[in-house]
Amino acid sequence: MAEIEKMDLESLDVVDERLERMRELFPEVFSESGIDFEKLRLELGDEVDTNDERYSFTWPGKAKAIRLAQTPTTLTLRPQPEESVAWDTTQNLYLKGDNLKVLKILQKAYFGSVKLIYIDPPYNTDGDFVYEDSFSDSIEDYKVQCGLSCQASPDLTGRKHSRWCTFMYARMKVARELLRPDGIAIVNIDEHEYTNLQLIMREIFGENNDLGTIVWDKRNPKGDATGVAMQHEYLVVYARDKSQIADKRVLQRPKKNAQAMLDKAKALFGSINLTYSLDDANRDFKEWIKSRNELSGGERAYNNIDENGEVYQPVSMAWPNKKKAPDDYFVPLIHPVTGKACPVPPRGWRNPSKTMQELLDHKLIVFGKDETTQPRRKYLLRENMMENIPSLLYFGGSDTAMLEEMGIPFDTPKVTSICAEHIQSLSSGEDIVLDFFSGSATTAHAVMQANANDGGKRRFIQVQLEEPCKEGSEAAIAGFETICEIGMKRTRAAGEGLDGVDTGFRVLQLDESGIDKPRPGELRLNVVKSDRSDLDIVFEMMLKWGLELTLPVEQEKAAGYPCYSVAYGELVCCLAPGLTIDVLEAIAEIEPRRVFILDSILDDSLKLNAVQIFKRVEERTGREVELRTV
């Protein structure tokens, strides 16, 4: 009798995944008993470090962190349509649960799909960090986590930094696999764990993928400091693979005041008449720039208006290297008024004579009053509206007042405008932005704001532990039971008034698998747990099959039989009794990619017919139909 393959209910096994990649590169080092490390050493040649002493980063619990990241899970995410906004149409997700387990569950569906990770993890301030991961694949373990923050005096003696490192290492190791090859991770942190975070990121992402650290001057020194009063925090930025973004100008942002400068110059240039000259306009433009404290140094350099009303800065055209330029880079420029040759830089021009002539033809060279001044290149502001993201960020404000207006009580939220600026600079289009320390949902707010600013369709995935609000806290007094309730309310409020932007989100909650595994020797007709809905099972199958959780899910009729169709036939789920050959034939007509049928609604005859019916679909379409059951 033909057998239908059983559905794999575990999350992606990252160890198996890596072994497969390794097998492609070094098939000769694999044997029946495992990997021949001596042969692998020979294959790697001089790249093997055989020294007994070497630089390394370790702590008590590192081995556990690695095993935590590698251990698969059979947990799932259960849909919560009643808590969601625009369930049927939104492309955004709000996921409730322990982020390590949720990140593992997302591996199959979102492996290599996330453009930007933007997180604000616990800072481990004053030793108040409390979190104890275990290898248990039970939801009880997660429920214990949810109550940990209520402990008034956690015992952290001697384990303050080690526990934090174990916690962060496991999560970042799993999260890295979700990033696209050109993906970027931004992690907010303060002085308490900055050094350890850098070492963790360097080990997981590789030192060569360090894109730099942004130092955020918050303009408010800590008053209770016993040493140097810290008034800054850090944003650590790493690439999944720096080589994938090296040639792309992705680490840039729009010059914030460039348009205002162009508008001012246009107004002054438009005022030129018999009594108000171009020199007068330039004088007033320079005075205006001096008076604007908000302008950056890079913007202030554009303090000239030319005869066409263009705003520009003059830049040296000298050869930038220490060695002398080729002979063709020494052709002198002739002054347009005196007709005499201008001085050539000692090591030559930056460009060959042909390029210099093109710059002249386009009036992009600035000459002095006579030939004694070395000409300079004219850089137009309208052609240079972007600037590199700087390493220094000056901002001393907060979003407290805005959250109060929304009715959101939350301490130290991230600043939405700064978050939106980075999201807008580092992502675009339909990119996915992931925050697995969602808190008050600043990242979700910022994604919607970035989309409103530039017309993008970025999607967010928020993950938050259902952490209870502390008894007696402002949030608890206001009626909020968990941090998730705060984050979801803020996301709803932030979306109000934003037209043309996806402000919805699908809510799903971490839970045990809806499928009961029979014990050895036990015969069970129905393995679906009694407290699970059809939608619960459909979404679990989507996860286990690696389908995105925002795909459309519809209940349809096939020959009168109720079934579920995900993404118009990408997956068809048959869960109800009454399945017949006619129904299977009707499903086959839509040429599905995947079909899931509960074993409890199949008899031997139907199993045989199902295999044959979908085999004919494969023959007709030339592609496999994955048929599974549990």
MARMARDO-390067 format. One record per residue (C-alpha): x, y, z; residue in three letters. Coordinates in steps of 0.1 Angstrom, whole numbers, always signed. Example, Ala and Ser with C-alpha at 12.3 -4.5 7.8 and 13.67 -1.06 7.14 Angstrom:
2
{r {+123 -45 +78} 'ala'};
{r {+137 -11 +71} 'ser'};
END
This chain:
630
{r {+0 +0 +0} 'met'};
{r {+13 +35 -8} 'ala'};
{r {+23 +56 +22} 'glu'};
{r {+20 +93 +25} 'ile'};
{r {+50 +110 +40} 'glu'};
{r {+46 +123 +76} 'lys'};
{r {+49 +160 +82} 'met'};
{r {+82 +171 +100} 'asp'};
{r {+70 +191 +130} 'leu'};
{r {+104 +204 +141} 'glu'};
{r {+119 +238 +133} 'ser'};
{r {+148 +240 +109} 'leu'};
{r {+178 +221 +123} 'asp'};
{r {+206 +246 +117} 'val'};
{r {+233 +219 +124} 'val'};
{r {+220 +197 +96} 'asp'};
{r {+217 +228 +74} 'glu'};
{r {+254 +237 +80} 'arg'};
{r {+265 +201 +75} 'leu'};
{r {+248 +201 +41} 'glu'};
{r {+266 +232 +31} 'arg'};
{r {+299 +217 +43} 'met'};
{r {+292 +185 +24} 'arg'};
{r {+289 +205 -8} 'glu'};
{r {+323 +221 -2} 'leu'};
{r {+342 +191 +13} 'phe'};
{r {+324 +158 +4} 'pro'};
{r {+356 +139 +9} 'glu'};
{r {+358 +146 +46} 'val'};
{r {+325 +128 +54} 'phe'};
{r {+324 +92 +63} 'ser'};
{r {+299 +68 +77} 'glu'};
{r {+311 +75 +112} 'ser'};
{r {+311 +113 +108} 'gly'};
{r {+336 +140 +98} 'ile'};
{r {+372 +131 +94} 'asp'};
{r {+388 +162 +110} 'phe'};
{r {+423 +152 +100} 'glu'};
{r {+413 +151 +64} 'lys'};
{r {+395 +184 +68} 'leu'};
{r {+427 +200 +82} 'arg'};
{r {+445 +189 +51} 'leu'};
{r {+418 +204 +29} 'glu'};
{r {+420 +237 +48} 'leu'};
{r {+458 +239 +45} 'gly'};
{r {+474 +268 +63} 'asp'};
{r {+441 +282 +75} 'glu'};
{r {+441 +258 +105} 'val'};
{r {+452 +274 +139} 'asp'};
{r {+473 +248 +157} 'thr'};
{r {+486 +271 +184} 'asn'};
{r {+478 +261 +220} 'asp'};
{r {+475 +298 +229} 'glu'};
{r {+452 +320 +210} 'arg'};
{r {+429 +350 +214} 'tyr'};
{r {+394 +339 +223} 'ser'};
{r {+362 +352 +239} 'phe'};
{r {+346 +328 +264} 'thr'};
{r {+325 +328 +296} 'trp'};
{r {+308 +302 +318} 'pro'};
{r {+278 +292 +298} 'gly'};
{r {+291 +297 +262} 'lys'};
{r {+288 +260 +253} 'ala'};
{r {+252 +261 +266} 'lys'};
{r {+245 +292 +244} 'ala'};
{r {+257 +274 +213} 'ile'};
{r {+236 +243 +221} 'arg'};
{r {+205 +265 +228} 'leu'};
{r {+209 +280 +194} 'ala'};
{r {+212 +246 +177} 'gln'};
{r {+184 +228 +195} 'thr'};
{r {+153 +225 +173} 'pro'};
{r {+118 +231 +186} 'thr'};
{r {+84 +216 +179} 'thr'};
{r {+65 +246 +193} 'leu'};
{r {+42 +266 +170} 'thr'};
{r {+25 +299 +167} 'leu'};
{r {-13 +301 +171} 'arg'};
{r {-32 +327 +152} 'pro'};
{r {-52 +353 +172} 'gln'};
{r {-74 +371 +146} 'pro'};
{r {-95 +388 +174} 'glu'};
{r {-64 +407 +186} 'glu'};
{r {-52 +415 +151} 'ser'};
{r {-58 +445 +128} 'val'};
{r {-67 +440 +91} 'ala'};
{r {-61 +402 +95} 'trp'};
{r {-69 +394 +59} 'asp'};
{r {-48 +420 +42} 'thr'};
{r {-18 +430 +64} 'thr'};
{r {+18 +420 +57} 'gln'};
{r {+29 +427 +93} 'asn'};
{r {+33 +404 +123} 'leu'};
{r {+31 +407 +160} 'tyr'};
{r {+43 +375 +177} 'leu'};
{r {+38 +369 +214} 'lys'};
{r {+64 +346 +231} 'gly'};
{r {+99 +339 +241} 'asp'};
{r {+120 +353 +213} 'asn'};
{r {+146 +325 +212} 'leu'};
{r {+118 +299 +205} 'lys'};
{r {+100 +322 +181} 'val'};
{r {+132 +329 +161} 'leu'};
{r {+137 +292 +158} 'lys'};
{r {+101 +287 +146} 'ile'};
{r {+106 +314 +119} 'leu'};
{r {+137 +297 +105} 'gln'};
{r {+119 +277 +78} 'lys'};
{r {+96 +305 +66} 'ala'};
{r {+120 +334 +69} 'tyr'};
{r {+155 +319 +65} 'phe'};
{r {+175 +346 +46} 'gly'};
{r {+146 +369 +42} 'ser'};
{r {+150 +398 +67} 'val'};
{r {+167 +430 +55} 'lys'};
{r {+171 +447 +88} 'leu'};
{r {+172 +436 +124} 'ile'};
{r {+166 +465 +148} 'tyr'};
{r {+167 +456 +185} 'ile'};
{r {+170 +472 +219} 'asp'};
{r {+178 +442 +242} 'pro'};
{r {+180 +444 +280} 'pro'};
{r {+210 +465 +291} 'tyr'};
{r {+217 +444 +322} 'asn'};
{r {+216 +476 +342} 'thr'};
{r {+223 +473 +380} 'asp'};
{r {+223 +435 +377} 'gly'};
{r {+185 +435 +372} 'asp'};
{r {+187 +412 +341} 'phe'};
{r {+167 +380 +348} 'val'};
{r {+162 +353 +322} 'tyr'};
{r {+170 +316 +324} 'glu'};
{r {+168 +297 +291} 'asp'};
{r {+165 +259 +293} 'ser'};
{r {+167 +232 +267} 'phe'};
{r {+131 +222 +275} 'ser'};
{r {+108 +223 +245} 'asp'};
{r {+78 +228 +267} 'ser'};
{r {+55 +258 +268} 'ile'};
{r {+58 +255 +306} 'glu'};
{r {+94 +268 +303} 'asp'};
{r {+81 +298 +284} 'tyr'};
{r {+55 +305 +310} 'lys'};
{r {+81 +304 +337} 'val'};
{r {+100 +330 +317} 'gln'};
{r {+70 +353 +316} 'cys'};
{r {+70 +356 +354} 'gly'};
{r {+107 +361 +360} 'leu'};
{r {+105 +399 +359} 'ser'};
{r {+83 +399 +390} 'cys'};
{r {+112 +386 +412} 'gln'};
{r {+122 +415 +434} 'ala'};
{r {+157 +403 +444} 'ser'};
{r {+171 +379 +418} 'pro'};
{r {+202 +360 +428} 'asp'};
{r {+228 +371 +402} 'leu'};
{r {+260 +367 +423} 'thr'};
{r {+289 +361 +401} 'gly'};
{r {+268 +355 +370} 'arg'};
{r {+258 +390 +359} 'lys'};
{r {+277 +392 +326} 'his'};
{r {+278 +355 +319} 'ser'};
{r {+241 +350 +319} 'arg'};
{r {+236 +381 +297} 'trp'};
{r {+262 +368 +272} 'cys'};
{r {+245 +333 +271} 'thr'};
{r {+212 +350 +266} 'phe'};
{r {+223 +373 +238} 'met'};
{r {+247 +349 +220} 'tyr'};
{r {+220 +322 +215} 'ala'};
{r {+195 +348 +201} 'arg'};
{r {+219 +366 +178} 'met'};
{r {+232 +333 +165} 'lys'};
{r {+197 +322 +155} 'val'};
{r {+187 +357 +143} 'ala'};
{r {+217 +359 +119} 'arg'};
{r {+203 +331 +99} 'glu'};
{r {+171 +351 +92} 'leu'};
{r {+191 +379 +76} 'leu'};
{r {+194 +382 +38} 'arg'};
{r {+229 +381 +24} 'pro'};
{r {+228 +419 +22} 'asp'};
{r {+210 +422 +56} 'gly'};
{r {+221 +445 +85} 'ile'};
{r {+217 +442 +122} 'ala'};
{r {+215 +473 +146} 'ile'};
{r {+217 +467 +183} 'val'};
{r {+211 +494 +209} 'asn'};
{r {+232 +491 +241} 'ile'};
{r {+248 +512 +269} 'asp'};
{r {+281 +509 +287} 'glu'};
{r {+271 +480 +309} 'his'};
{r {+274 +454 +281} 'glu'};
{r {+288 +473 +252} 'tyr'};
{r {+321 +454 +253} 'thr'};
{r {+305 +420 +255} 'asn'};
{r {+280 +428 +228} 'leu'};
{r {+309 +438 +204} 'gln'};
{r {+327 +406 +211} 'leu'};
{r {+295 +385 +206} 'ile'};
{r {+287 +403 +173} 'met'};
{r {+322 +400 +161} 'arg'};
{r {+323 +362 +167} 'glu'};
{r {+288 +355 +152} 'ile'};
{r {+290 +379 +123} 'phe'};
{r {+327 +381 +117} 'gly'};
{r {+350 +410 +124} 'glu'};
{r {+351 +418 +87} 'asn'};
{r {+313 +425 +87} 'asn'};
{r {+315 +452 +114} 'asp'};
{r {+300 +484 +98} 'leu'};
{r {+308 +506 +127} 'gly'};
{r {+293 +519 +159} 'thr'};
{r {+271 +550 +162} 'ile'};
{r {+276 +569 +195} 'val'};
{r {+244 +585 +206} 'trp'};
{r {+250 +616 +227} 'asp'};
{r {+218 +619 +247} 'lys'};
{r {+228 +653 +261} 'arg'};
{r {+220 +643 +296} 'asn'};
{r {+249 +630 +319} 'pro'};
{r {+238 +604 +344} 'lys'};
{r {+236 +623 +377} 'gly'};
{r {+242 +593 +399} 'asp'};
{r {+275 +583 +384} 'ala'};
{r {+304 +575 +407} 'thr'};
{r {+329 +578 +378} 'gly'};
{r {+327 +596 +345} 'val'};
{r {+291 +607 +340} 'ala'};
{r {+279 +587 +309} 'met'};
{r {+256 +606 +286} 'gln'};
{r {+258 +584 +255} 'his'};
{r {+247 +550 +243} 'glu'};
{r {+257 +529 +213} 'tyr'};
{r {+241 +515 +182} 'leu'};
{r {+263 +486 +170} 'val'};
{r {+259 +479 +133} 'val'};
{r {+269 +447 +116} 'tyr'};
{r {+263 +432 +81} 'ala'};
{r {+253 +396 +73} 'arg'};
{r {+279 +398 +45} 'asp'};
{r {+296 +431 +40} 'lys'};
{r {+307 +421 +5} 'ser'};
{r {+271 +420 -6} 'gln'};
{r {+267 +457 +2} 'ile'};
{r {+302 +471 -3} 'ala'};
{r {+293 +485 -38} 'asp'};
{r {+259 +498 -28} 'lys'};
{r {+253 +532 -11} 'arg'};
{r {+231 +517 +16} 'val'};
{r {+248 +533 +46} 'leu'};
{r {+235 +567 +37} 'gln'};
{r {+207 +590 +47} 'arg'};
{r {+192 +621 +31} 'pro'};
{r {+208 +654 +41} 'lys'};
{r {+182 +666 +66} 'lys'};
{r {+183 +703 +57} 'asn'};
{r {+193 +701 +20} 'ala'};
{r {+159 +709 +7} 'gln'};
{r {+156 +740 +30} 'ala'};
{r {+190 +752 +17} 'met'};
{r {+179 +748 -19} 'leu'};
{r {+147 +767 -12} 'asp'};
{r {+165 +795 +5} 'lys'};
{r {+190 +798 -23} 'ala'};
{r {+162 +798 -49} 'lys'};
{r {+145 +827 -31} 'ala'};
{r {+177 +847 -29} 'leu'};
{r {+186 +840 -65} 'phe'};
{r {+151 +850 -76} 'gly'};
{r {+156 +884 -59} 'ser'};
{r {+186 +894 -81} 'ile'};
{r {+179 +926 -99} 'asn'};
{r {+197 +959 -108} 'leu'};
{r {+203 +967 -71} 'thr'};
{r {+207 +932 -57} 'tyr'};
{r {+236 +912 -73} 'ser'};
{r {+247 +876 -72} 'leu'};
{r {+274 +886 -47} 'asp'};
{r {+247 +901 -25} 'asp'};
{r {+228 +868 -27} 'ala'};
{r {+259 +848 -18} 'asn'};
{r {+266 +871 +12} 'arg'};
{r {+231 +867 +25} 'asp'};
{r {+231 +829 +19} 'phe'};
{r {+264 +825 +39} 'lys'};
{r {+249 +846 +67} 'glu'};
{r {+217 +825 +67} 'trp'};
{r {+238 +793 +69} 'ile'};
{r {+258 +806 +99} 'lys'};
{r {+226 +813 +117} 'ser'};
{r {+211 +778 +113} 'arg'};
{r {+223 +757 +142} 'asn'};
{r {+206 +726 +129} 'glu'};
{r {+229 +723 +98} 'leu'};
{r {+256 +697 +99} 'ser'};
{r {+291 +703 +89} 'gly'};
{r {+286 +685 +56} 'gly'};
{r {+257 +707 +48} 'glu'};
{r {+274 +740 +58} 'arg'};
{r {+301 +734 +31} 'ala'};
{r {+275 +740 +4} 'tyr'};
{r {+275 +778 +10} 'asn'};
{r {+278 +792 -25} 'asn'};
{r {+253 +801 -53} 'ile'};
{r {+265 +801 -89} 'asp'};
{r {+253 +821 -119} 'glu'};
{r {+226 +795 -126} 'asn'};
{r {+212 +795 -91} 'gly'};
{r {+228 +762 -82} 'glu'};
{r {+240 +756 -46} 'val'};
{r {+275 +742 -45} 'tyr'};
{r {+308 +737 -26} 'gln'};
{r {+342 +740 -42} 'pro'};
{r {+364 +710 -37} 'val'};
{r {+401 +704 -44} 'ser'};
{r {+409 +685 -76} 'met'};
{r {+445 +676 -66} 'ala'};
{r {+457 +640 -71} 'trp'};
{r {+449 +623 -38} 'pro'};
{r {+478 +598 -37} 'asn'};
{r {+514 +603 -25} 'lys'};
{r {+528 +591 -58} 'lys'};
{r {+529 +614 -88} 'lys'};
{r {+499 +611 -113} 'ala'};
{r {+504 +600 -149} 'pro'};
{r {+515 +627 -174} 'asp'};
{r {+480 +632 -188} 'asp'};
{r {+470 +645 -153} 'tyr'};
{r {+492 +676 -156} 'phe'};
{r {+475 +695 -184} 'val'};
{r {+470 +731 -172} 'pro'};
{r {+436 +748 -171} 'leu'};
{r {+433 +781 -188} 'ile'};
{r {+417 +809 -169} 'his'};
{r {+385 +820 -188} 'pro'};
{r {+392 +858 -182} 'val'};
{r {+429 +863 -183} 'thr'};
{r {+436 +835 -208} 'gly'};
{r {+466 +823 -188} 'lys'};
{r {+474 +789 -174} 'ala'};
{r {+464 +783 -138} 'cys'};
{r {+487 +764 -114} 'pro'};
{r {+486 +726 -115} 'val'};
{r {+488 +707 -82} 'pro'};
{r {+523 +694 -75} 'pro'};
{r {+513 +657 -80} 'arg'};
{r {+488 +664 -108} 'gly'};
{r {+450 +666 -111} 'trp'};
{r {+426 +640 -98} 'arg'};
{r {+413 +634 -133} 'asn'};
{r {+428 +629 -168} 'pro'};
{r {+426 +657 -193} 'ser'};
{r {+395 +643 -211} 'lys'};
{r {+375 +643 -178} 'thr'};
{r {+388 +678 -170} 'met'};
{r {+375 +690 -203} 'gln'};
{r {+341 +674 -197} 'glu'};
{r {+339 +693 -163} 'leu'};
{r {+348 +725 -181} 'leu'};
{r {+320 +719 -207} 'asp'};
{r {+295 +714 -180} 'his'};
{r {+307 +745 -160} 'lys'};
{r {+317 +724 -130} 'leu'};
{r {+350 +740 -124} 'ile'};
{r {+354 +771 -102} 'val'};
{r {+381 +796 -112} 'phe'};
{r {+395 +823 -90} 'gly'};
{r {+396 +860 -99} 'lys'};
{r {+428 +854 -120} 'asp'};
{r {+452 +826 -130} 'glu'};
{r {+471 +827 -97} 'thr'};
{r {+444 +807 -79} 'thr'};
{r {+442 +769 -83} 'gln'};
{r {+408 +759 -98} 'pro'};
{r {+385 +737 -78} 'arg'};
{r {+357 +712 -86} 'arg'};
{r {+321 +724 -82} 'lys'};
{r {+299 +699 -63} 'tyr'};
{r {+262 +707 -67} 'leu'};
{r {+240 +701 -37} 'leu'};
{r {+211 +688 -57} 'arg'};
{r {+234 +660 -70} 'glu'};
{r {+246 +652 -35} 'asn'};
{r {+214 +651 -14} 'met'};
{r {+226 +620 +5} 'met'};
{r {+253 +617 +31} 'glu'};
{r {+270 +588 +49} 'asn'};
{r {+254 +579 +82} 'ile'};
{r {+277 +595 +108} 'pro'};
{r {+293 +578 +138} 'ser'};
{r {+279 +606 +161} 'leu'};
{r {+243 +611 +168} 'leu'};
{r {+232 +641 +189} 'tyr'};
{r {+197 +639 +203} 'phe'};
{r {+185 +646 +238} 'gly'};
{r {+148 +643 +235} 'gly'};
{r {+124 +614 +241} 'ser'};
{r {+90 +601 +230} 'asp'};
{r {+75 +602 +265} 'thr'};
{r {+51 +630 +257} 'ala'};
{r {+39 +614 +225} 'met'};
{r {+33 +581 +243} 'leu'};
{r {+14 +599 +270} 'glu'};
{r {-9 +613 +244} 'glu'};
{r {-15 +578 +231} 'met'};
{r {-22 +565 +266} 'gly'};
{r {+9 +543 +265} 'ile'};
{r {+28 +541 +299} 'pro'};
{r {+63 +528 +291} 'phe'};
{r {+98 +537 +305} 'asp'};
{r {+127 +546 +282} 'thr'};
{r {+112 +538 +248} 'pro'};
{r {+134 +541 +217} 'lys'};
{r {+130 +574 +198} 'val'};
{r {+107 +568 +169} 'thr'};
{r {+122 +595 +146} 'ser'};
{r {+157 +581 +150} 'ile'};
{r {+145 +546 +144} 'cys'};
{r {+125 +557 +114} 'ala'};
{r {+155 +575 +99} 'glu'};
{r {+177 +544 +101} 'his'};
{r {+150 +521 +88} 'ile'};
{r {+144 +545 +59} 'gln'};
{r {+181 +546 +51} 'ser'};
{r {+189 +509 +54} 'leu'};
{r {+157 +494 +39} 'ser'};
{r {+132 +500 +11} 'ser'};
{r {+104 +486 -9} 'gly'};
{r {+89 +455 +7} 'glu'};
{r {+119 +447 +29} 'asp'};
{r {+112 +430 +63} 'ile'};
{r {+123 +447 +95} 'val'};
{r {+126 +424 +125} 'leu'};
{r {+126 +435 +162} 'asp'};
{r {+126 +406 +186} 'phe'};
{r {+127 +428 +217} 'phe'};
{r {+96 +448 +207} 'ser'};
{r {+88 +464 +241} 'gly'};
{r {+65 +494 +234} 'ser'};
{r {+67 +486 +196} 'ala'};
{r {+88 +516 +186} 'thr'};
{r {+101 +497 +156} 'thr'};
{r {+66 +489 +143} 'ala'};
{r {+57 +526 +147} 'his'};
{r {+90 +536 +129} 'ala'};
{r {+84 +512 +100} 'val'};
{r {+50 +527 +94} 'met'};
{r {+64 +562 +96} 'gln'};
{r {+92 +554 +72} 'ala'};
{r {+67 +540 +47} 'asn'};
{r {+46 +572 +51} 'ala'};
{r {+77 +593 +45} 'asn'};
{r {+89 +576 +12} 'asp'};
{r {+60 +555 +0} 'gly'};
{r {+77 +522 +8} 'gly'};
{r {+59 +490 +17} 'lys'};
{r {+83 +477 +43} 'arg'};
{r {+69 +450 +66} 'arg'};
{r {+76 +445 +103} 'phe'};
{r {+79 +415 +125} 'ile'};
{r {+76 +423 +162} 'gln'};
{r {+84 +396 +188} 'val'};
{r {+77 +402 +225} 'gln'};
{r {+76 +380 +256} 'leu'};
{r {+43 +382 +274} 'glu'};
{r {+60 +398 +303} 'glu'};
{r {+36 +409 +331} 'pro'};
{r {+36 +446 +340} 'cys'};
{r {+51 +449 +374} 'lys'};
{r {+25 +452 +402} 'glu'};
{r {+20 +488 +412} 'gly'};
{r {+36 +502 +380} 'ser'};
{r {+20 +529 +360} 'glu'};
{r {+12 +504 +333} 'ala'};
{r {-5 +480 +357} 'ala'};
{r {-25 +509 +373} 'ile'};
{r {-36 +519 +338} 'ala'};
{r {-50 +484 +333} 'gly'};
{r {-23 +468 +312} 'phe'};
{r {-15 +432 +322} 'glu'};
{r {+14 +425 +299} 'thr'};
{r {+40 +444 +278} 'ile'};
{r {+24 +428 +247} 'cys'};
{r {-9 +447 +255} 'glu'};
{r {+11 +480 +256} 'ile'};
{r {+29 +472 +223} 'gly'};
{r {-2 +462 +204} 'met'};
{r {-21 +493 +216} 'lys'};
{r {+7 +516 +206} 'arg'};
{r {+9 +499 +171} 'thr'};
{r {-29 +505 +166} 'arg'};
{r {-26 +541 +178} 'ala'};
{r {+5 +548 +156} 'ala'};
{r {-13 +536 +125} 'gly'};
{r {-42 +561 +129} 'glu'};
{r {-41 +588 +104} 'gly'};
{r {-15 +572 +81} 'leu'};
{r {-30 +570 +47} 'asp'};
{r {-17 +546 +21} 'gly'};
{r {+3 +526 +46} 'val'};
{r {-2 +491 +59} 'asp'};
{r {-10 +498 +95} 'thr'};
{r {-24 +463 +103} 'gly'};
{r {-7 +433 +119} 'phe'};
{r {-15 +396 +124} 'arg'};
{r {-11 +385 +160} 'val'};
{r {+2 +349 +167} 'leu'};
{r {+10 +334 +201} 'gln'};
{r {+37 +308 +210} 'leu'};
{r {+22 +275 +221} 'asp'};
{r {+28 +238 +220} 'glu'};
{r {+23 +220 +188} 'ser'};
{r {-14 +212 +180} 'gly'};
{r {-4 +177 +171} 'ile'};
{r {-1 +150 +198} 'asp'};
{r {+27 +125 +192} 'lys'};
{r {+14 +90 +201} 'pro'};
{r {+36 +72 +226} 'arg'};
{r {+54 +41 +214} 'pro'};
{r {+29 +13 +208} 'gly'};
{r {-1 +37 +212} 'glu'};
{r {-27 +38 +184} 'leu'};
{r {-45 +70 +181} 'arg'};
{r {-71 +78 +155} 'leu'};
{r {-70 +116 +159} 'asn'};
{r {-37 +133 +168} 'val'};
{r {-51 +169 +168} 'val'};
{r {-54 +183 +203} 'lys'};
{r {-90 +190 +214} 'ser'};
{r {-84 +227 +221} 'asp'};
{r {-71 +235 +186} 'arg'};
{r {-91 +251 +158} 'ser'};
{r {-87 +243 +121} 'asp'};
{r {-69 +277 +117} 'leu'};
{r {-44 +267 +144} 'asp'};
{r {-35 +236 +124} 'ile'};
{r {-33 +254 +91} 'val'};
{r {-8 +280 +105} 'phe'};
{r {+12 +253 +121} 'glu'};
{r {+15 +235 +87} 'met'};
{r {+25 +268 +71} 'met'};
{r {+53 +272 +96} 'leu'};
{r {+65 +237 +93} 'lys'};
{r {+64 +239 +55} 'trp'};
{r {+82 +273 +55} 'gly'};
{r {+54 +295 +42} 'leu'};
{r {+52 +332 +53} 'glu'};
{r {+27 +338 +80} 'leu'};
{r {+11 +368 +61} 'thr'};
{r {+0 +347 +31} 'leu'};
{r {-38 +348 +24} 'pro'};
{r {-57 +319 +40} 'val'};
{r {-92 +311 +27} 'glu'};
{r {-118 +284 +34} 'gln'};
{r {-130 +270 +2} 'glu'};
{r {-152 +242 -12} 'lys'};
{r {-138 +215 -34} 'ala'};
{r {-167 +193 -47} 'ala'};
{r {-187 +205 -18} 'gly'};
{r {-160 +196 +7} 'tyr'};
{r {-146 +224 +31} 'pro'};
{r {-109 +228 +28} 'cys'};
{r {-83 +256 +34} 'tyr'};
{r {-63 +272 +6} 'ser'};
{r {-31 +291 +14} 'val'};
{r {-19 +316 -12} 'ala'};
{r {-44 +303 -38} 'tyr'};
{r {-31 +267 -39} 'gly'};
{r {+4 +270 -25} 'glu'};
{r {-9 +248 +3} 'leu'};
{r {-43 +230 +6} 'val'};
{r {-53 +216 +40} 'cys'};
{r {-79 +189 +43} 'cys'};
{r {-90 +186 +80} 'leu'};
{r {-127 +177 +80} 'ala'};
{r {-143 +142 +77} 'pro'};
{r {-160 +133 +44} 'gly'};
{r {-130 +134 +21} 'leu'};
{r {-137 +115 -12} 'thr'};
{r {-120 +107 -44} 'ile'};
{r {-141 +134 -61} 'asp'};
{r {-128 +159 -36} 'val'};
{r {-92 +149 -43} 'leu'};
{r {-98 +152 -80} 'glu'};
{r {-113 +187 -75} 'ala'};
{r {-83 +198 -55} 'ile'};
{r {-59 +183 -81} 'ala'};
{r {-76 +206 -107} 'glu'};
{r {-61 +237 -91} 'ile'};
{r {-27 +221 -93} 'glu'};
{r {-15 +228 -57} 'pro'};
{r {+21 +228 -47} 'arg'};
{r {+15 +212 -13} 'arg'};
{r {-14 +192 +1} 'val'};
{r {-19 +183 +38} 'phe'};
{r {-44 +157 +49} 'ile'};
{r {-51 +145 +84} 'leu'};
{r {-44 +108 +86} 'asp'};
{r {-76 +103 +107} 'ser'};
{r {-98 +112 +76} 'ile'};
{r {-80 +88 +53} 'leu'};
{r {-86 +51 +48} 'asp'};
{r {-63 +28 +28} 'asp'};
{r {-82 +33 -4} 'ser'};
{r {-81 +71 -2} 'leu'};
{r {-44 +70 +6} 'lys'};
{r {-37 +50 -25} 'leu'};
{r {-59 +72 -47} 'asn'};
{r {-44 +105 -32} 'ala'};
{r {-9 +93 -41} 'val'};
{r {-20 +84 -77} 'gln'};
{r {-41 +116 -82} 'ile'};
{r {-13 +140 -72} 'phe'};
{r {+13 +119 -91} 'lys'};
{r {-7 +127 -123} 'arg'};
{r {-6 +164 -113} 'val'};
{r {+32 +161 -112} 'glu'};
{r {+33 +145 -146} 'glu'};
{r {+10 +172 -160} 'arg'};
{r {+28 +202 -145} 'thr'};
{r {+64 +189 -144} 'gly'};
{r {+68 +198 -107} 'arg'};
{r {+64 +179 -75} 'glu'};
{r {+33 +180 -53} 'val'};
{r {+43 +176 -17} 'glu'};
{r {+17 +154 +0} 'leu'};
{r {+19 +151 +37} 'arg'};
{r {-1 +138 +67} 'thr'};
{r {+2 +135 +105} 'val'};
END
